[in-house]
Amino acid sequence: MGKLINVYEYESGEFVGQYSTFTEASRELGLCASHLRKTTLNPKNKIFRPQTKGYYAEVEFIEKEIPKEDEDLYDKIFSLEKSLQKARDENRLLRKTKRENNRSHNVLEKLNEELVEILENNKFKNSIVHESLDGNAWGIVQLSDLHGNETVDIVGNKFNFEVMGKRLRLKVLKDIKIFQSYGIKDILIVMSGDLLNSSRRLEEILLNAENSSKAQFIVADMLSQVVIEYNKYFNVTISGICGNESRLTQDIYYTKQIASNNFDYTIKELMSRNLSDCPGIRILETTNPNEELIKVNDQMMLVCHGHNKKHANLESEITKTIGKWAKKGILIRHVILGHIHSVSNGSNYSRSGGLPGDNDYNFYALNISGRASQNSLIVHRNGNIDTIGIDLQEYDEIENGYTSCFKTTNISKKKDGYLYHEI
């Protein structure tokens, strides 16, 4: 599409000439180009103007043939412009992604620095190294299905962080009496999964006391206090595997790299940092988040959570598990597991109960009316193993349970439904 400038005389309307541009017309007629251009804006401007010597102009649009070589050039220019625009769009998206990644990294680095500072400031430093007696029995403390962060408020049972702290303290006090009666100086704390409640389903989110990020610190802090109290009387070794409810993924995985993407693993690592300056406490590295082999007092123990077992026929399942490892040349003396919140102990296995006790899921979905309970074991050098179920449902005698510094808040006033700080 092209255009021509037609110039006419105002008084006579006589055609004066045709030009390709206003500049050309103005030069030929000795006019001002801008004034001549103004006469084309609308009909009202077609009046006698001294500046244009009585001339006015009209623009005529014409179809202009484009030579073949120009068409090829235009096509090439258009193609290059498209490529340039595409590159600009991709570059813009790349810069946007980089900006977002850099912001995320900056936030994570800052959070990590603050987290390390918090953990360093809350380390436990007072521990005791006890003299081990050769040939003595070992004690095993099983901590399974604690479901920290869950809240239960039904007839006959309540559970929250306060109740969790009291039930844990009750277990510690009972274990100390039992282990001392056997003359035990060394104990193994086995954390067999589901230390933190799930937050994947709506019902769980609604019933959780805190978000999972905060709850993991509360649980790790409380369990570190548990370890410190045991260490007043015994040398302590800690091991841990991962359960199904504390996983961060939607599905259950068994490969080591993905199975350890679990709050159980994180809590154990937080405890490891909390207790790193305590010589009387040793934390074993998690070699496999699914099943851990631990030789205690010359007896090979297998620790697993139990979510891949058919608990209706648990004796047969344990026999299959022992046989599976026997094919690899490893003879298992005893299997320690949990998952179903009900104590069940046999000659070759010990299944712990859960710390929350009864809840709606147990009662209506599993038809189990359970009690808060955990297991403790005494492992003798000759292969004898005594398993004791510790009932923790009622905790009236415990005035002061374990609490967490991460739970403490200075919000103490409430007005018109709003919480506020008073300093």
Contacts in CASP RR format, 6 or more apart in sequence:
PFRMAT RR
TARGET T0000
AUTHOR 0000-0000-0000
METHOD contacts of the structure
MODEL  1
MGKLINVYEYESGEFVGQYSTFTEASRELGLCASHLRKTTLNPKNKIFRP
QTKGYYAEVEFIEKEIPKEDEDLYDKIFSLEKSLQKARDENRLLRKTKRE
NNRSHNVLEKLNEELVEILENNKFKNSIVHESLDGNAWGIVQLSDLHGNE
TVDIVGNKFNFEVMGKRLRLKVLKDIKIFQSYGIKDILIVMSGDLLNSSR
RLEEILLNAENSSKAQFIVADMLSQVVIEYNKYFNVTISGICGNESRLTQ
DIYYTKQIASNNFDYTIKELMSRNLSDCPGIRILETTNPNEELIKVNDQM
MLVCHGHNKKHANLESEITKTIGKWAKKGILIRHVILGHIHSVSNGSNYS
RSGGLPGDNDYNFYALNISGRASQNSLIVHRNGNIDTIGIDLQEYDEIEN
GYTSCFKTTNISKKKDGYLYHEI
1 61 0 8 1.000
1 62 0 8 1.000
1 63 0 8 1.000
1 64 0 8 1.000
2 61 0 8 1.000
2 62 0 8 1.000
2 63 0 8 1.000
2 64 0 8 1.000
3 59 0 8 1.000
3 60 0 8 1.000
3 61 0 8 1.000
3 62 0 8 1.000
4 18 0 8 1.000
4 19 0 8 1.000
4 20 0 8 1.000
4 59 0 8 1.000
4 60 0 8 1.000
4 62 0 8 1.000
5 18 0 8 1.000
5 19 0 8 1.000
5 20 0 8 1.000
5 21 0 8 1.000
5 22 0 8 1.000
5 24 0 8 1.000
5 25 0 8 1.000
5 57 0 8 1.000
5 58 0 8 1.000
5 59 0 8 1.000
5 60 0 8 1.000
6 15 0 8 1.000
6 17 0 8 1.000
6 18 0 8 1.000
6 57 0 8 1.000
6 58 0 8 1.000
6 59 0 8 1.000
6 60 0 8 1.000
7 15 0 8 1.000
7 16 0 8 1.000
7 17 0 8 1.000
7 18 0 8 1.000
7 19 0 8 1.000
7 25 0 8 1.000
7 29 0 8 1.000
7 36 0 8 1.000
7 55 0 8 1.000
7 56 0 8 1.000
7 57 0 8 1.000
8 14 0 8 1.000
8 15 0 8 1.000
8 16 0 8 1.000
8 55 0 8 1.000
8 56 0 8 1.000
8 57 0 8 1.000
8 58 0 8 1.000
9 16 0 8 1.000
9 54 0 8 1.000
9 55 0 8 1.000
10 46 0 8 1.000
10 47 0 8 1.000
10 48 0 8 1.000
10 54 0 8 1.000
10 55 0 8 1.000
10 56 0 8 1.000
11 48 0 8 1.000
11 54 0 8 1.000
16 29 0 8 1.000
16 55 0 8 1.000
17 25 0 8 1.000
18 60 0 8 1.000
19 25 0 8 1.000
19 28 0 8 1.000
22 33 0 8 1.000
22 36 0 8 1.000
22 37 0 8 1.000
22 57 0 8 1.000
23 33 0 8 1.000
25 31 0 8 1.000
25 33 0 8 1.000
25 36 0 8 1.000
25 57 0 8 1.000
26 32 0 8 1.000
26 33 0 8 1.000
26 36 0 8 1.000
29 53 0 8 1.000
29 55 0 8 1.000
30 53 0 8 1.000
31 51 0 8 1.000
31 52 0 8 1.000
31 53 0 8 1.000
31 55 0 8 1.000
32 51 0 8 1.000
32 52 0 8 1.000
35 49 0 8 1.000
35 51 0 8 1.000
35 52 0 8 1.000
36 52 0 8 1.000
36 55 0 8 1.000
36 56 0 8 1.000
36 57 0 8 1.000
37 57 0 8 1.000
38 45 0 8 1.000
39 45 0 8 1.000
39 46 0 8 1.000
39 49 0 8 1.000
39 52 0 8 1.000
39 55 0 8 1.000
39 56 0 8 1.000
39 57 0 8 1.000
40 56 0 8 1.000
40 57 0 8 1.000
40 58 0 8 1.000
40 59 0 8 1.000
45 56 0 8 1.000
46 56 0 8 1.000
48 54 0 8 1.000
49 56 0 8 1.000
66 74 0 8 1.000
119 270 0 8 1.000
119 273 0 8 1.000
119 274 0 8 1.000
122 221 0 8 1.000
122 274 0 8 1.000
122 405 0 8 1.000
123 273 0 8 1.000
123 274 0 8 1.000
123 275 0 8 1.000
123 276 0 8 1.000
123 277 0 8 1.000
124 224 0 8 1.000
124 228 0 8 1.000
124 274 0 8 1.000
124 275 0 8 1.000
124 277 0 8 1.000
124 278 0 8 1.000
125 277 0 8 1.000
125 278 0 8 1.000
126 228 0 8 1.000
126 278 0 8 1.000
127 228 0 8 1.000
127 231 0 8 1.000
127 275 0 8 1.000
127 277 0 8 1.000
127 278 0 8 1.000
127 279 0 8 1.000
127 280 0 8 1.000
127 281 0 8 1.000
128 231 0 8 1.000
128 232 0 8 1.000
128 280 0 8 1.000
129 235 0 8 1.000
129 279 0 8 1.000
129 280 0 8 1.000
130 185 0 8 1.000
130 186 0 8 1.000
130 233 0 8 1.000
130 234 0 8 1.000
130 235 0 8 1.000
130 280 0 8 1.000
131 185 0 8 1.000
132 185 0 8 1.000
132 186 0 8 1.000
132 235 0 8 1.000
133 183 0 8 1.000
133 185 0 8 1.000
135 297 0 8 1.000
135 381 0 8 1.000
136 182 0 8 1.000
136 183 0 8 1.000
136 184 0 8 1.000
136 185 0 8 1.000
136 186 0 8 1.000
137 182 0 8 1.000
137 183 0 8 1.000
137 184 0 8 1.000
137 297 0 8 1.000
137 378 0 8 1.000
137 379 0 8 1.000
137 380 0 8 1.000
137 381 0 8 1.000
138 184 0 8 1.000
138 186 0 8 1.000
138 187 0 8 1.000
138 188 0 8 1.000
138 296 0 8 1.000
138 297 0 8 1.000
138 378 0 8 1.000
138 379 0 8 1.000
139 179 0 8 1.000
139 182 0 8 1.000
139 184 0 8 1.000
139 186 0 8 1.000
139 187 0 8 1.000
139 188 0 8 1.000
139 234 0 8 1.000
139 376 0 8 1.000
139 377 0 8 1.000
139 378 0 8 1.000
139 379 0 8 1.000
140 187 0 8 1.000
140 188 0 8 1.000
140 189 0 8 1.000
140 190 0 8 1.000
140 296 0 8 1.000
140 301 0 8 1.000
140 336 0 8 1.000
140 376 0 8 1.000
140 377 0 8 1.000
140 378 0 8 1.000
140 379 0 8 1.000
141 171 0 8 1.000
141 175 0 8 1.000
141 187 0 8 1.000
141 188 0 8 1.000
141 189 0 8 1.000
141 190 0 8 1.000
141 230 0 8 1.000
141 376 0 8 1.000
142 190 0 8 1.000
142 192 0 8 1.000
142 336 0 8 1.000
142 350 0 8 1.000
142 352 0 8 1.000
142 374 0 8 1.000
142 375 0 8 1.000
142 376 0 8 1.000
142 377 0 8 1.000
143 189 0 8 1.000
143 190 0 8 1.000
143 191 0 8 1.000
143 192 0 8 1.000
143 195 0 8 1.000
143 223 0 8 1.000
143 226 0 8 1.000
143 374 0 8 1.000
144 190 0 8 1.000
144 191 0 8 1.000
144 192 0 8 1.000
144 193 0 8 1.000
144 194 0 8 1.000
144 305 0 8 1.000
144 337 0 8 1.000
144 338 0 8 1.000
144 339 0 8 1.000
144 352 0 8 1.000
144 353 0 8 1.000
144 354 0 8 1.000
144 374 0 8 1.000
144 375 0 8 1.000
145 192 0 8 1.000
145 193 0 8 1.000
145 194 0 8 1.000
145 338 0 8 1.000
145 339 0 8 1.000
145 341 0 8 1.000
145 352 0 8 1.000
145 353 0 8 1.000
145 354 0 8 1.000
145 355 0 8 1.000
145 356 0 8 1.000
146 164 0 8 1.000
146 168 0 8 1.000
146 194 0 8 1.000
146 195 0 8 1.000
146 196 0 8 1.000
146 219 0 8 1.000
146 354 0 8 1.000
146 355 0 8 1.000
146 356 0 8 1.000
147 159 0 8 1.000
147 194 0 8 1.000
147 195 0 8 1.000
147 196 0 8 1.000
147 197 0 8 1.000
147 245 0 8 1.000
147 354 0 8 1.000
147 355 0 8 1.000
147 356 0 8 1.000
148 161 0 8 1.000
148 164 0 8 1.000
148 195 0 8 1.000
148 196 0 8 1.000
148 197 0 8 1.000
148 215 0 8 1.000
148 218 0 8 1.000
148 219 0 8 1.000
148 355 0 8 1.000
148 356 0 8 1.000
149 161 0 8 1.000
149 196 0 8 1.000
149 197 0 8 1.000
149 199 0 8 1.000
149 208 0 8 1.000
149 209 0 8 1.000
149 210 0 8 1.000
149 212 0 8 1.000
149 215 0 8 1.000
149 218 0 8 1.000
149 219 0 8 1.000
150 159 0 8 1.000
150 160 0 8 1.000
150 197 0 8 1.000
150 204 0 8 1.000
150 207 0 8 1.000
150 208 0 8 1.000
150 209 0 8 1.000
150 356 0 8 1.000
150 359 0 8 1.000
151 159 0 8 1.000
151 160 0 8 1.000
151 207 0 8 1.000
151 208 0 8 1.000
151 209 0 8 1.000
152 158 0 8 1.000
152 159 0 8 1.000
152 160 0 8 1.000
152 207 0 8 1.000
152 356 0 8 1.000
152 357 0 8 1.000
152 358 0 8 1.000
152 359 0 8 1.000
154 358 0 8 1.000
154 359 0 8 1.000
154 360 0 8 1.000
154 363 0 8 1.000
156 358 0 8 1.000
157 356 0 8 1.000
157 357 0 8 1.000
157 358 0 8 1.000
157 359 0 8 1.000
157 372 0 8 1.000
157 393 0 8 1.000
159 355 0 8 1.000
159 356 0 8 1.000
159 357 0 8 1.000
159 359 0 8 1.000
159 372 0 8 1.000
160 209 0 8 1.000
161 209 0 8 1.000
161 218 0 8 1.000
161 222 0 8 1.000
161 403 0 8 1.000
161 404 0 8 1.000
161 407 0 8 1.000
162 401 0 8 1.000
162 403 0 8 1.000
163 395 0 8 1.000
164 222 0 8 1.000
164 355 0 8 1.000
164 356 0 8 1.000
164 402 0 8 1.000
165 222 0 8 1.000
165 401 0 8 1.000
165 402 0 8 1.000
165 403 0 8 1.000
166 395 0 8 1.000
166 398 0 8 1.000
166 401 0 8 1.000
166 402 0 8 1.000
167 355 0 8 1.000
167 372 0 8 1.000
167 392 0 8 1.000
167 395 0 8 1.000
167 398 0 8 1.000
168 222 0 8 1.000
168 223 0 8 1.000
168 226 0 8 1.000
168 355 0 8 1.000
168 401 0 8 1.000
168 402 0 8 1.000
169 226 0 8 1.000
169 229 0 8 1.000
169 395 0 8 1.000
169 398 0 8 1.000
169 400 0 8 1.000
169 401 0 8 1.000
169 402 0 8 1.000
170 392 0 8 1.000
170 395 0 8 1.000
170 397 0 8 1.000
170 398 0 8 1.000
171 374 0 8 1.000
171 376 0 8 1.000
171 390 0 8 1.000
171 392 0 8 1.000
172 226 0 8 1.000
172 229 0 8 1.000
172 230 0 8 1.000
173 398 0 8 1.000
174 376 0 8 1.000
174 390 0 8 1.000
175 187 0 8 1.000
175 230 0 8 1.000
175 376 0 8 1.000
175 390 0 8 1.000
176 230 0 8 1.000
176 233 0 8 1.000
178 376 0 8 1.000
178 378 0 8 1.000
178 388 0 8 1.000
179 187 0 8 1.000
179 233 0 8 1.000
179 234 0 8 1.000
179 376 0 8 1.000
179 378 0 8 1.000
180 233 0 8 1.000
182 378 0 8 1.000
184 234 0 8 1.000
184 378 0 8 1.000
185 234 0 8 1.000
185 235 0 8 1.000
186 234 0 8 1.000
186 235 0 8 1.000
186 237 0 8 1.000
187 230 0 8 1.000
187 234 0 8 1.000
187 235 0 8 1.000
187 236 0 8 1.000
187 237 0 8 1.000
188 237 0 8 1.000
188 238 0 8 1.000
188 239 0 8 1.000
188 294 0 8 1.000
188 296 0 8 1.000
189 226 0 8 1.000
189 227 0 8 1.000
189 230 0 8 1.000
189 236 0 8 1.000
189 237 0 8 1.000
189 238 0 8 1.000
189 239 0 8 1.000
190 239 0 8 1.000
190 240 0 8 1.000
190 294 0 8 1.000
190 301 0 8 1.000
190 303 0 8 1.000
190 336 0 8 1.000
191 223 0 8 1.000
191 238 0 8 1.000
191 239 0 8 1.000
191 240 0 8 1.000
191 241 0 8 1.000
191 264 0 8 1.000
191 267 0 8 1.000
191 268 0 8 1.000
192 240 0 8 1.000
192 241 0 8 1.000
192 243 0 8 1.000
192 303 0 8 1.000
192 304 0 8 1.000
192 305 0 8 1.000
192 336 0 8 1.000
192 337 0 8 1.000
192 338 0 8 1.000
192 352 0 8 1.000
193 240 0 8 1.000
193 241 0 8 1.000
193 242 0 8 1.000
193 243 0 8 1.000
193 246 0 8 1.000
193 264 0 8 1.000
193 305 0 8 1.000
193 338 0 8 1.000
194 243 0 8 1.000
194 244 0 8 1.000
194 245 0 8 1.000
194 246 0 8 1.000
194 264 0 8 1.000
194 305 0 8 1.000
194 339 0 8 1.000
195 219 0 8 1.000
195 223 0 8 1.000
195 246 0 8 1.000
195 263 0 8 1.000
195 264 0 8 1.000
195 267 0 8 1.000
196 212 0 8 1.000
196 215 0 8 1.000
196 216 0 8 1.000
196 219 0 8 1.000
196 245 0 8 1.000
196 246 0 8 1.000
196 263 0 8 1.000
196 264 0 8 1.000
196 267 0 8 1.000
197 204 0 8 1.000
197 207 0 8 1.000
197 208 0 8 1.000
197 215 0 8 1.000
197 245 0 8 1.000
197 246 0 8 1.000
198 204 0 8 1.000
198 245 0 8 1.000
198 246 0 8 1.000
198 247 0 8 1.000
199 205 0 8 1.000
199 208 0 8 1.000
199 211 0 8 1.000
199 212 0 8 1.000
200 250 0 8 1.000
208 215 0 8 1.000
209 215 0 8 1.000
210 218 0 8 1.000
212 263 0 8 1.000
214 406 0 8 1.000
216 263 0 8 1.000
216 266 0 8 1.000
216 267 0 8 1.000
216 270 0 8 1.000
217 270 0 8 1.000
217 404 0 8 1.000
217 406 0 8 1.000
218 404 0 8 1.000
218 406 0 8 1.000
218 407 0 8 1.000
219 267 0 8 1.000
220 266 0 8 1.000
220 267 0 8 1.000
220 270 0 8 1.000
220 271 0 8 1.000
220 274 0 8 1.000
221 274 0 8 1.000
221 404 0 8 1.000
221 405 0 8 1.000
221 406 0 8 1.000
222 402 0 8 1.000
222 403 0 8 1.000
222 404 0 8 1.000
223 267 0 8 1.000
223 271 0 8 1.000
224 271 0 8 1.000
224 274 0 8 1.000
224 275 0 8 1.000
225 402 0 8 1.000
226 402 0 8 1.000
227 236 0 8 1.000
227 238 0 8 1.000
227 271 0 8 1.000
227 275 0 8 1.000
227 281 0 8 1.000
228 275 0 8 1.000
228 278 0 8 1.000
228 281 0 8 1.000
230 236 0 8 1.000
231 278 0 8 1.000
231 280 0 8 1.000
231 281 0 8 1.000
235 280 0 8 1.000
235 281 0 8 1.000
235 282 0 8 1.000
236 280 0 8 1.000
236 281 0 8 1.000
236 282 0 8 1.000
237 281 0 8 1.000
237 282 0 8 1.000
237 283 0 8 1.000
237 284 0 8 1.000
238 268 0 8 1.000
238 271 0 8 1.000
238 275 0 8 1.000
238 281 0 8 1.000
238 282 0 8 1.000
238 283 0 8 1.000
238 284 0 8 1.000
239 283 0 8 1.000
239 284 0 8 1.000
239 286 0 8 1.000
239 292 0 8 1.000
239 294 0 8 1.000
239 303 0 8 1.000
240 264 0 8 1.000
240 268 0 8 1.000
240 284 0 8 1.000
240 286 0 8 1.000
240 292 0 8 1.000
240 303 0 8 1.000
241 264 0 8 1.000
241 286 0 8 1.000
241 288 0 8 1.000
241 289 0 8 1.000
241 290 0 8 1.000
241 291 0 8 1.000
241 292 0 8 1.000
241 303 0 8 1.000
241 304 0 8 1.000
241 305 0 8 1.000
242 259 0 8 1.000
242 260 0 8 1.000
242 262 0 8 1.000
242 264 0 8 1.000
242 265 0 8 1.000
242 289 0 8 1.000
242 290 0 8 1.000
242 305 0 8 1.000
243 262 0 8 1.000
243 264 0 8 1.000
243 305 0 8 1.000
243 307 0 8 1.000
243 339 0 8 1.000
244 252 0 8 1.000
244 305 0 8 1.000
244 307 0 8 1.000
244 339 0 8 1.000
246 262 0 8 1.000
246 263 0 8 1.000
246 264 0 8 1.000
247 253 0 8 1.000
247 259 0 8 1.000
247 261 0 8 1.000
247 262 0 8 1.000
247 263 0 8 1.000
248 261 0 8 1.000
248 262 0 8 1.000
248 263 0 8 1.000
249 258 0 8 1.000
249 261 0 8 1.000
252 307 0 8 1.000
253 259 0 8 1.000
253 261 0 8 1.000
254 290 0 8 1.000
256 288 0 8 1.000
256 289 0 8 1.000
256 290 0 8 1.000
259 289 0 8 1.000
259 290 0 8 1.000
260 286 0 8 1.000
260 289 0 8 1.000
262 289 0 8 1.000
264 289 0 8 1.000
265 286 0 8 1.000
265 289 0 8 1.000
268 283 0 8 1.000
268 286 0 8 1.000
271 283 0 8 1.000
272 283 0 8 1.000
275 281 0 8 1.000
275 283 0 8 1.000
284 294 0 8 1.000
286 292 0 8 1.000
287 293 0 8 1.000
290 304 0 8 1.000
290 305 0 8 1.000
291 302 0 8 1.000
291 303 0 8 1.000
291 304 0 8 1.000
292 302 0 8 1.000
292 303 0 8 1.000
292 304 0 8 1.000
293 300 0 8 1.000
293 301 0 8 1.000
293 302 0 8 1.000
293 303 0 8 1.000
293 325 0 8 1.000
293 330 0 8 1.000
294 300 0 8 1.000
294 301 0 8 1.000
294 303 0 8 1.000
295 301 0 8 1.000
296 379 0 8 1.000
297 379 0 8 1.000
297 380 0 8 1.000
297 381 0 8 1.000
297 383 0 8 1.000
298 381 0 8 1.000
298 383 0 8 1.000
299 333 0 8 1.000
299 334 0 8 1.000
299 379 0 8 1.000
299 383 0 8 1.000
299 385 0 8 1.000
300 330 0 8 1.000
300 331 0 8 1.000
300 332 0 8 1.000
300 333 0 8 1.000
301 332 0 8 1.000
301 333 0 8 1.000
301 334 0 8 1.000
301 335 0 8 1.000
301 336 0 8 1.000
301 379 0 8 1.000
302 321 0 8 1.000
302 322 0 8 1.000
302 325 0 8 1.000
302 332 0 8 1.000
302 334 0 8 1.000
302 335 0 8 1.000
302 336 0 8 1.000
303 335 0 8 1.000
303 336 0 8 1.000
303 337 0 8 1.000
304 321 0 8 1.000
304 335 0 8 1.000
304 336 0 8 1.000
304 337 0 8 1.000
305 337 0 8 1.000
305 338 0 8 1.000
305 339 0 8 1.000
306 337 0 8 1.000
306 338 0 8 1.000
306 339 0 8 1.000
307 339 0 8 1.000
309 317 0 8 1.000
309 318 0 8 1.000
309 321 0 8 1.000
309 337 0 8 1.000
309 339 0 8 1.000
310 316 0 8 1.000
310 317 0 8 1.000
311 317 0 8 1.000
311 339 0 8 1.000
311 340 0 8 1.000
311 344 0 8 1.000
311 351 0 8 1.000
314 344 0 8 1.000
314 349 0 8 1.000
314 351 0 8 1.000
315 346 0 8 1.000
318 335 0 8 1.000
318 348 0 8 1.000
318 349 0 8 1.000
319 348 0 8 1.000
321 332 0 8 1.000
321 335 0 8 1.000
322 331 0 8 1.000
322 332 0 8 1.000
322 335 0 8 1.000
322 348 0 8 1.000
323 332 0 8 1.000
325 331 0 8 1.000
325 332 0 8 1.000
326 332 0 8 1.000
332 348 0 8 1.000
333 348 0 8 1.000
333 383 0 8 1.000
333 385 0 8 1.000
334 348 0 8 1.000
334 349 0 8 1.000
334 350 0 8 1.000
334 377 0 8 1.000
334 379 0 8 1.000
334 385 0 8 1.000
335 348 0 8 1.000
335 349 0 8 1.000
335 350 0 8 1.000
336 349 0 8 1.000
336 350 0 8 1.000
336 352 0 8 1.000
336 375 0 8 1.000
336 377 0 8 1.000
337 349 0 8 1.000
337 350 0 8 1.000
337 351 0 8 1.000
337 352 0 8 1.000
338 351 0 8 1.000
338 352 0 8 1.000
338 353 0 8 1.000
338 354 0 8 1.000
339 351 0 8 1.000
340 351 0 8 1.000
340 353 0 8 1.000
340 366 0 8 1.000
340 368 0 8 1.000
341 353 0 8 1.000
341 354 0 8 1.000
341 356 0 8 1.000
341 357 0 8 1.000
341 362 0 8 1.000
341 368 0 8 1.000
341 370 0 8 1.000
342 351 0 8 1.000
342 353 0 8 1.000
342 368 0 8 1.000
342 370 0 8 1.000
343 351 0 8 1.000
343 352 0 8 1.000
343 353 0 8 1.000
343 373 0 8 1.000
343 375 0 8 1.000
343 389 0 8 1.000
344 351 0 8 1.000
345 351 0 8 1.000
345 375 0 8 1.000
345 387 0 8 1.000
345 389 0 8 1.000
346 387 0 8 1.000
350 375 0 8 1.000
350 377 0 8 1.000
350 387 0 8 1.000
351 375 0 8 1.000
352 373 0 8 1.000
352 374 0 8 1.000
352 375 0 8 1.000
353 372 0 8 1.000
353 373 0 8 1.000
353 374 0 8 1.000
353 375 0 8 1.000
354 372 0 8 1.000
354 373 0 8 1.000
354 374 0 8 1.000
355 372 0 8 1.000
355 374 0 8 1.000
355 392 0 8 1.000
356 372 0 8 1.000
357 370 0 8 1.000
357 371 0 8 1.000
357 372 0 8 1.000
357 373 0 8 1.000
357 393 0 8 1.000
358 368 0 8 1.000
358 369 0 8 1.000
358 370 0 8 1.000
358 371 0 8 1.000
362 368 0 8 1.000
362 369 0 8 1.000
362 370 0 8 1.000
363 369 0 8 1.000
371 391 0 8 1.000
371 392 0 8 1.000
371 393 0 8 1.000
372 391 0 8 1.000
372 392 0 8 1.000
372 393 0 8 1.000
373 389 0 8 1.000
373 390 0 8 1.000
373 391 0 8 1.000
373 392 0 8 1.000
373 393 0 8 1.000
374 389 0 8 1.000
374 390 0 8 1.000
374 392 0 8 1.000
375 387 0 8 1.000
375 388 0 8 1.000
375 389 0 8 1.000
375 390 0 8 1.000
376 387 0 8 1.000
376 388 0 8 1.000
376 389 0 8 1.000
376 390 0 8 1.000
377 385 0 8 1.000
377 386 0 8 1.000
377 387 0 8 1.000
377 388 0 8 1.000
378 385 0 8 1.000
378 386 0 8 1.000
378 388 0 8 1.000
379 385 0 8 1.000
380 386 0 8 1.000
410 421 0 8 1.000
410 422 0 8 1.000
410 423 0 8 1.000
411 419 0 8 1.000
411 420 0 8 1.000
411 421 0 8 1.000
412 421 0 8 1.000
412 422 0 8 1.000
413 419 0 8 1.000
413 420 0 8 1.000
413 421 0 8 1.000
413 422 0 8 1.000
414 420 0 8 1.000
END
